[in-house]
């Protein structure tokens, strides 16, 4: 059998250096809350492929649905010869997303592609161009989504010029806002938008209900509703980027529901497909239908195999009530994280199975990315797969599969405690 060392030598000779990996081991199989590498070593999975395998890796329903679809046909292109599963996935998105209004949906391949298309829809429907995003935001790696993303390294560095008519407003970041509540933080952001952009020029306001790569930042209560209300008054489109937060990850089907939001458009991907690449935009029918025929689509968007996987993943989420599972994970993991006694921990935050620890230099609010990386590396050496994030690189984030066992959660926490020590 090929070893990780042998495979790494092949990788160096074949794979572009710009594609990085968190760990040096190569995975042979995975399931539930664990991964197994080529050497047979087990890893407890607190990453879920960056919030993708919400239903677990190689989930039985997903495997069976993919196998059945592959034997029928693998591709026709929905824009050429349509098929039922694409329609079924759109129906599920319409049913599951918040909003009592009439909706439509369209399918794509990745989160970045979904965001690009949501912006296209908003611009087409409003006849405006400006798009407002927020500090610490992450929306993807394509040219437009790099412009929308806040962090330079590694996402934007030397990749410009970027798409124009993108404007950035201050985010609600309770740990670093000097005590601003949600309403005050919203007024600060709105003041920037009105002065620097002008309400009449805004096509869309795009925001993650809980920021992902930016540090799992949970805005103060009231911030999101105030921004949504201003967007409606301005005649602009409120877009919720639920690519990382969607599909039960935060304890609700979609994180927008925590504050009763009904976004005009929602972008989805990651946990939607059970590990296969699929994404969507869903929202108000009058916005989605404003685009001319042929204006939306793509060769692989809503591929039949990916649609089969998505339908099976959604069925699994319903059957196992994985939103409740996420809340259960929070009830175990969040107190355990808060119980870690370390002077560098500034905050434990998040919702459901989307939790994080922000690290600073003790006695200050100065971010400590060096120690954050060291703790994560120590976790990896002990068999716990963790990820870091944050504008300052000082946040440990935890995204276990929603089917992880309590035993694996406890084992992971034990490794994390030892890593801090």
Number of C-alpha atoms within 10 A of each C-alpha: 6 9 12 17 13 10 14 15 10 11 12 10 9 9 11 9 9 7 6 9 8 12 13 13 18 18 17 13 14 17 18 22 26 23 22 19 17 17 14 11 12 17 22 24 27 26 22 26 18 20 27 27 28 35 33 26 23 16 21 15 19 28 16 14 19 21 14 13 18 13 9 10 10 13 17 14 17 21 15 8 8 13 16 11 21 23 17 15 24 21 15 15 23 21 12 13 23 21 18 10 11 10 22 18 23 23 29 25 21 21 26 25 26 28 32 20 21 28 24 17 24 28 21 18 18 17 12 16 17 23 23 19 26 21 20 24 26 27 27 21 18 19 17 19 23 23 26 30 25 21 20 13 9 10 17 19 10 9 13 10 10 15 13 12 16 19 19 22 19 18 25 28 22 17 17 9 13 8 12 16 17 22 18 16 25 26 15 16 19 20 15 16 21 14 9 12 18 14 18 12 19 27 28 30 26 26 25 28 26 25 26 25 24 21 28 29 26 21 22 21 15 16 22 26 19 17 21 24 12 18 21 15 10 17 15 25 27 25 28 28 32 26 27 28 31 27 30 27 30 30 27 20 23 25 27 25 17 14 13 12 19 21 23 26 31 30 30 31 33 26 31 33 27 29 25 23 24 29 28 27 28 26 27 21 15 13 21 23 15 14 16 9 8 8 12 16 17 16 14 18 25 30 25 26 26 29 29 29 30 31 22 24 28 25 16 20 22 13 9 14 15 25 22 19 22 26 21 16 26 20 14 15 22 20 11 15 19 14 11 16 11 13 12 21 19 20 15 20 19 22 23 25 31 27 24 25 24 27 26 22 16 14 9 11 13 14 21 20 22 13 18 24 18 13 21 23 19 19 25 22 14 17 20 27 26 26 23 22 20 24 19 16 20 22 32 23 28 24 27 35 31 30 21 22 15 14 10 19 19 14 14 24 20 14 19 21 17 14 18 17 11
